[in-house]
Amino acid sequence: MADQVPPEPSSPSPSLPTQGEKLGMPPADPMLKPSPPSASFVIQLPKDQIYRIPPPENAYRFNFYTRQAAKRQRGSCSRCLFFLFIVLSLLFIFLAAALGIVYLIFLPKLPSFSIDSLSIHNINLSSSASASPKVDLTIRSANTNKKIGIYYPDGGSIVIDYSGEVLSRGAWPSFYQGKRNLTVVQTALRGSGIRFADDLRGSLTAAVKRREVPLGINAELPMRMRFGAVKIWTITVKLQCDVTVNKLTADARILNELCRAKVDVL
């Protein structure tokens, strides 16, 4: 009968190393009780709900870059102003040079004026009632320019006075005066409610008796000169005439007269 060999005792299967053994920690004592779970929690928040306090150097950088941007802006404004000044200066120089060339080529002159006749109505020095003088005035305007025509637009005015007291006023007509042209201008001046003071009435009566009555004629004439096909801007010419007549009637005769014209630059 064959002998029965008793089975060999099975060796325990090798167990896998624990996480602690992997990290080199000693194995836990099976006799120790497990420690209770920790009371700490992990709370996850969305990124948009997390607030951070920037470090102090961020404020310094912000102030630094803000100052740099302000300096660049001021520098840009300064450069723009300087460029504008240069452009305006060049434009002014160009205009001045152009006007100088035009002046040298055309040699513009103001027209000359003279009083041709005066016809005076409705002045009665023997009455103290108010008067409404009427003056029919004829003026000669001579344009002696060889290459320049003159436009007289609307808006001109004429005043006649005695010793500063206005007698009548009227309008200067609008017209075009060609080069080397003599134009006779006729206009009617009107006054209303003129009342002479006693001393002024006495002075005017004495002048009539001497047959030398000094009168003043002042006019403001808007004018535009034409250089070829180009018309310049409107200028104002102030005309001042001193006239002496023998009487204050319709057939008054001019004894002497002198007219002066100048440009009002203001």
The 8 nearest C-alpha neighbors of each residue, nearest first, counted from 0:
[[1, 2, 3, 4, 5, 6, 7, 8],
 [0, 2, 3, 4, 5, 6, 7, 8],
 [1, 3, 4, 0, 5, 6, 7, 8],
 [4, 2, 5, 1, 6, 0, 7, 8],
 [5, 3, 6, 2, 7, 1, 8, 0],
 [4, 6, 3, 7, 8, 2, 9, 1],
 [7, 5, 8, 4, 9, 3, 10, 2],
 [8, 6, 9, 5, 4, 10, 3, 11],
 [7, 9, 6, 10, 5, 11, 4, 12],
 [10, 8, 7, 11, 6, 12, 13, 5],
 [9, 11, 12, 8, 13, 7, 14, 6],
 [12, 10, 13, 9, 14, 8, 7, 15],
 [11, 13, 14, 10, 9, 15, 8, 16],
 [12, 14, 11, 15, 10, 16, 9, 17],
 [13, 15, 12, 16, 11, 17, 20, 10],
 [14, 16, 17, 13, 12, 18, 20, 21],
 [17, 15, 20, 14, 21, 18, 19, 13],
 [16, 18, 20, 19, 21, 15, 26, 14],
 [19, 17, 21, 20, 22, 16, 24, 23],
 [20, 18, 24, 22, 21, 17, 23, 26],
 [19, 21, 23, 17, 24, 22, 18, 16],
 [22, 20, 18, 19, 23, 17, 16, 24],
 [21, 23, 19, 20, 24, 18, 17, 25],
 [24, 22, 20, 21, 19, 25, 18, 26],
 [25, 23, 19, 20, 22, 26, 21, 27],
 [26, 24, 27, 20, 23, 19, 28, 22],
 [27, 25, 28, 24, 20, 19, 17, 29],
 [28, 26, 29, 25, 31, 19, 30, 24],
 [27, 29, 30, 31, 26, 32, 25, 33],
 [30, 28, 31, 27, 32, 26, 33, 25],
 [29, 31, 28, 32, 27, 33, 26, 34],
 [32, 30, 29, 28, 33, 27, 34, 26],
 [31, 33, 34, 30, 29, 28, 35, 27],
 [34, 32, 35, 31, 36, 29, 30, 27],
 [35, 33, 32, 36, 37, 31, 27, 38],
 [34, 36, 33, 37, 38, 32, 39, 31],
 [35, 37, 34, 38, 33, 39, 40, 32],
 [38, 36, 39, 35, 40, 34, 41, 33],
 [37, 39, 36, 40, 35, 41, 34, 42],
 [40, 38, 37, 41, 36, 42, 35, 43],
 [41, 39, 42, 38, 37, 43, 36, 44],
 [40, 42, 43, 39, 44, 38, 37, 45],
 [41, 43, 40, 44, 39, 45, 49, 46],
 [42, 44, 41, 45, 46, 40, 49, 48],
 [43, 45, 46, 42, 48, 49, 47, 41],
 [46, 44, 47, 48, 43, 49, 42, 50],
 [45, 47, 49, 48, 44, 50, 43, 51],
 [46, 48, 45, 49, 50, 44, 51, 43],
 [49, 47, 46, 45, 50, 44, 51, 43],
 [48, 50, 46, 47, 51, 45, 44, 52],
 [51, 49, 48, 52, 47, 46, 53, 45],
 [50, 52, 53, 49, 54, 48, 47, 46],
 [51, 53, 54, 50, 55, 57, 49, 58],
 [54, 52, 51, 57, 55, 58, 56, 50],
 [53, 55, 56, 57, 52, 58, 51, 59],
 [56, 54, 57, 58, 53, 59, 60, 52],
 [55, 57, 59, 58, 54, 60, 53, 61],
 [58, 56, 60, 55, 59, 54, 61, 53],
 [59, 57, 61, 56, 60, 55, 62, 54],
 [60, 58, 56, 62, 57, 61, 63, 55],
 [59, 61, 63, 57, 58, 62, 64, 56],
 [62, 60, 58, 64, 63, 59, 65, 57],
 [63, 61, 65, 59, 60, 64, 66, 58],
 [62, 64, 60, 66, 65, 61, 59, 67],
 [63, 65, 67, 61, 66, 62, 68, 60],
 [66, 64, 62, 68, 67, 63, 61, 69],
 [67, 65, 69, 63, 64, 68, 70, 62],
 [66, 68, 64, 70, 65, 69, 71, 63],
 [69, 67, 71, 65, 70, 66, 64, 72],
 [70, 68, 72, 66, 71, 67, 73, 65],
 [71, 69, 67, 73, 72, 68, 74, 66],
 [70, 72, 74, 68, 69, 73, 75, 67],
 [73, 71, 69, 75, 74, 70, 68, 76],
 [74, 72, 76, 70, 75, 71, 77, 69],
 [73, 75, 71, 77, 72, 76, 70, 78],
 [74, 76, 72, 78, 73, 77, 71, 79],
 [77, 75, 79, 73, 78, 74, 80, 72],
 [78, 76, 74, 80, 79, 75, 81, 73],
 [77, 79, 81, 75, 76, 80, 82, 74],
 [78, 80, 76, 82, 77, 81, 83, 75],
 [81, 79, 83, 77, 82, 78, 84, 76],
 [80, 82, 84, 78, 83, 79, 77, 85],
 [81, 83, 79, 85, 80, 84, 78, 86],
 [84, 82, 80, 86, 85, 81, 79, 87],
 [85, 83, 81, 87, 82, 86, 88, 80],
 [84, 86, 82, 88, 83, 87, 89, 81],
 [87, 85, 83, 89, 88, 84, 90, 82],
 [88, 86, 90, 84, 89, 85, 91, 83],
 [87, 89, 91, 85, 90, 86, 84, 92],
 [88, 90, 92, 86, 91, 87, 93, 85],
 [91, 89, 87, 93, 88, 92, 86, 94],
 [92, 90, 88, 94, 93, 89, 87, 95],
 [91, 93, 89, 95, 90, 94, 96, 88],
 [92, 94, 90, 96, 91, 95, 89, 97],
 [95, 93, 97, 91, 96, 92, 98, 90],
 [94, 96, 92, 98, 97, 93, 99, 91],
 [95, 97, 99, 93, 94, 98, 92, 100],
 [96, 98, 94, 100, 99, 95, 93, 101],
 [99, 97, 101, 95, 100, 96, 102, 94],
 [98, 100, 96, 102, 97, 101, 95, 103],
 [99, 101, 97, 103, 102, 98, 104, 96],
 [102, 100, 98, 104, 99, 103, 105, 97],
 [101, 103, 106, 99, 105, 100, 104, 98],
 [104, 102, 100, 101, 106, 105, 99, 98],
 [103, 105, 101, 102, 106, 100, 99, 107],
 [104, 106, 102, 107, 103, 101, 146, 147],
 [107, 105, 102, 103, 104, 108, 101, 144],
 [108, 106, 105, 144, 102, 109, 147, 146],
 [109, 107, 144, 110, 106, 143, 142, 147],
 [108, 110, 111, 107, 142, 260, 261, 143],
 [111, 109, 142, 141, 140, 108, 143, 112],
 [110, 112, 141, 140, 109, 142, 113, 260],
 [113, 111, 140, 139, 258, 141, 110, 138],
 [112, 114, 139, 138, 258, 115, 140, 111],
 [115, 113, 138, 116, 137, 139, 256, 112],
 [114, 116, 137, 138, 113, 139, 117, 136],
 [115, 117, 137, 114, 136, 118, 253, 138],
 [118, 116, 136, 135, 119, 251, 137, 134],
 [117, 119, 249, 135, 134, 251, 250, 248],
 [118, 120, 134, 249, 248, 247, 133, 117],
 [119, 121, 133, 132, 248, 249, 122, 134],
 [122, 120, 132, 131, 133, 123, 130, 119],
 [121, 123, 132, 120, 130, 124, 247, 131],
 [124, 122, 125, 126, 121, 130, 127, 128],
 [123, 125, 126, 122, 200, 204, 127, 203],
 [124, 126, 123, 127, 204, 200, 128, 122],
 [127, 125, 128, 124, 123, 129, 130, 122],
 [126, 128, 129, 125, 124, 194, 195, 123],
 [129, 127, 126, 130, 194, 193, 123, 195],
 [128, 130, 194, 193, 192, 127, 131, 195],
 [131, 129, 193, 192, 132, 122, 194, 128],
 [130, 132, 191, 190, 192, 193, 121, 133],
 [133, 131, 121, 190, 122, 120, 130, 189],
 [132, 134, 189, 120, 188, 119, 190, 121],
 [133, 135, 119, 188, 118, 187, 136, 120],
 [136, 134, 187, 118, 117, 186, 188, 119],
 [135, 137, 117, 186, 185, 134, 116, 187],
 [136, 138, 185, 116, 115, 184, 114, 186],
 [139, 137, 114, 184, 115, 113, 183, 185],
 [138, 140, 183, 113, 112, 182, 184, 114],
 [139, 141, 112, 182, 181, 111, 183, 110],
 [140, 142, 181, 111, 110, 180, 143, 182],
 [143, 141, 110, 180, 179, 144, 178, 181],
 [142, 144, 179, 141, 145, 110, 178, 180],
 [145, 143, 147, 178, 179, 142, 146, 108],
 [144, 146, 178, 179, 147, 143, 105, 142],
 [147, 145, 144, 178, 105, 226, 148, 227],
 [148, 146, 226, 178, 144, 225, 145, 224],
 [147, 149, 177, 178, 225, 224, 176, 150],
 [150, 148, 224, 176, 223, 175, 225, 177],
 [149, 151, 175, 223, 222, 152, 174, 224],
 [150, 152, 222, 173, 174, 221, 175, 149],
 [153, 151, 173, 150, 221, 154, 222, 174],
 [154, 152, 173, 155, 172, 151, 221, 171],
 [153, 155, 156, 152, 221, 171, 170, 220],
 [156, 154, 220, 171, 219, 170, 221, 153],
 [155, 157, 170, 171, 218, 219, 169, 154],
 [158, 156, 218, 169, 168, 217, 170, 171],
 [159, 157, 168, 217, 216, 167, 218, 169],
 [160, 158, 216, 167, 215, 166, 165, 168],
 [161, 159, 165, 166, 215, 164, 163, 214],
 [160, 162, 214, 164, 163, 215, 165, 213],
 [161, 163, 164, 160, 214, 215, 213, 199],
 [162, 164, 161, 160, 165, 215, 159, 214],
 [165, 163, 161, 160, 162, 166, 195, 159],
 [166, 164, 160, 167, 159, 163, 161, 158],
 [165, 167, 160, 190, 159, 132, 164, 193],
 [168, 166, 190, 189, 188, 159, 165, 158],
 [169, 167, 158, 188, 189, 157, 159, 190],
 [168, 170, 188, 157, 156, 187, 189, 158],
 [171, 169, 156, 155, 157, 172, 186, 168],
 [170, 172, 155, 156, 157, 173, 186, 169],
 [173, 171, 170, 174, 153, 155, 186, 151],
 [172, 174, 152, 151, 153, 171, 175, 150],
 [175, 173, 151, 150, 172, 176, 152, 149],
 [176, 174, 150, 149, 151, 177, 173, 148],
 [177, 175, 149, 148, 150, 180, 174, 178],
 [176, 178, 148, 180, 149, 175, 179, 147],
 [177, 179, 148, 180, 147, 144, 145, 146],
 [180, 178, 143, 142, 144, 145, 177, 181],
 [179, 181, 142, 178, 177, 141, 176, 182],
 [180, 182, 141, 140, 142, 183, 179, 139],
 [183, 181, 140, 139, 184, 141, 180, 176],
 [184, 182, 139, 138, 140, 185, 181, 137],
 [185, 183, 138, 137, 139, 182, 186, 140],
 [186, 184, 137, 136, 138, 183, 187, 135],
 [185, 187, 136, 135, 137, 188, 184, 171],
 [186, 188, 135, 134, 136, 169, 189, 185],
 [189, 187, 169, 168, 134, 167, 133, 135],
 [188, 190, 167, 133, 168, 132, 169, 134],
 [191, 189, 167, 131, 132, 166, 133, 168],
 [190, 192, 131, 193, 130, 189, 132, 167],
 [193, 191, 129, 130, 131, 194, 190, 132],
 [192, 194, 130, 129, 191, 131, 195, 190],
 [195, 193, 129, 192, 130, 196, 128, 127],
 [196, 194, 200, 199, 197, 193, 129, 127],
 [195, 197, 199, 198, 200, 194, 201, 127],
 [198, 196, 200, 199, 201, 195, 202, 127],
 [199, 197, 201, 200, 196, 202, 195, 203],
 [198, 200, 202, 196, 201, 197, 195, 203],
 [201, 199, 197, 203, 198, 202, 195, 196],
 [200, 202, 198, 204, 199, 203, 197, 205],
 [203, 201, 199, 205, 204, 200, 198, 206],
 [202, 204, 206, 200, 205, 201, 199, 207],
 [205, 203, 201, 207, 206, 202, 200, 208],
 [204, 206, 208, 202, 203, 207, 201, 209],
 [207, 205, 203, 209, 212, 208, 204, 211],
 [206, 208, 210, 204, 209, 205, 246, 212],
 [207, 209, 205, 210, 206, 204, 211, 246],
 [210, 208, 206, 211, 207, 205, 212, 245],
 [211, 209, 245, 207, 208, 246, 206, 212],
 [210, 212, 245, 209, 206, 244, 243, 207],
 [211, 213, 206, 244, 243, 207, 245, 210],
 [214, 212, 243, 242, 211, 244, 161, 215],
 [215, 213, 161, 242, 160, 243, 241, 212],
 [214, 216, 241, 160, 159, 240, 242, 161],
 [217, 215, 159, 240, 158, 239, 241, 160],
 [218, 216, 239, 158, 238, 157, 240, 159],
 [217, 219, 157, 238, 156, 237, 220, 158],
 [220, 218, 237, 156, 155, 236, 238, 235],
 [219, 221, 155, 236, 235, 222, 218, 237],
 [222, 220, 235, 234, 155, 151, 236, 152],
 [221, 223, 151, 234, 233, 150, 235, 220],
 [224, 222, 233, 150, 149, 231, 232, 234],
 [225, 223, 149, 230, 148, 231, 150, 147],
 [224, 226, 230, 148, 147, 229, 149, 227],
 [227, 225, 229, 147, 228, 230, 224, 146],
 [226, 228, 229, 225, 147, 146, 230, 148],
 [227, 229, 226, 225, 230, 147, 148, 231],
 [230, 228, 226, 227, 225, 231, 224, 232],
 [231, 229, 225, 224, 226, 223, 232, 228],
 [232, 230, 224, 223, 225, 229, 233, 226],
 [231, 233, 223, 234, 230, 224, 222, 225],
 [232, 234, 223, 222, 221, 231, 235, 224],
 [235, 233, 222, 221, 223, 232, 236, 262],
 [236, 234, 221, 263, 220, 262, 222, 237],
 [235, 237, 262, 220, 261, 219, 263, 221],
 [238, 236, 219, 261, 260, 218, 262, 220],
 [237, 239, 260, 218, 217, 259, 219, 236],
 [238, 240, 217, 259, 258, 216, 260, 218],
 [241, 239, 258, 216, 257, 215, 242, 259],
 [240, 242, 215, 257, 256, 214, 216, 258],
 [243, 241, 256, 214, 213, 255, 215, 240],
 [242, 244, 213, 212, 254, 255, 253, 214],
 [245, 243, 253, 212, 254, 252, 246, 211],
 [244, 246, 210, 211, 252, 212, 251, 254],
 [247, 245, 251, 207, 244, 248, 210, 212],
 [248, 246, 119, 251, 122, 249, 245, 120],
 [249, 247, 119, 251, 250, 120, 246, 118],
 [248, 250, 118, 119, 251, 120, 247, 117],
 [251, 249, 248, 118, 252, 119, 117, 246],
 [252, 250, 248, 246, 249, 118, 247, 245],
 [251, 253, 244, 245, 254, 250, 117, 246],
 [252, 254, 244, 255, 243, 251, 245, 116],
 [253, 255, 244, 243, 252, 245, 256, 242],
 [256, 254, 243, 253, 242, 257, 244, 241],
 [255, 257, 242, 241, 243, 258, 114, 240],
 [256, 258, 241, 240, 242, 259, 113, 255],
 [257, 259, 240, 239, 113, 112, 241, 256],
 [258, 260, 239, 238, 240, 261, 257, 112],
 [261, 259, 238, 237, 239, 236, 258, 262],
 [262, 260, 237, 236, 263, 238, 259, 109],
 [261, 263, 236, 264, 235, 237, 260, 234],
 [262, 264, 235, 265, 236, 237, 261, 234],
 [263, 265, 262, 235, 234, 236, 261, 237],
 [264, 263, 262, 235, 234, 236, 237, 261]]
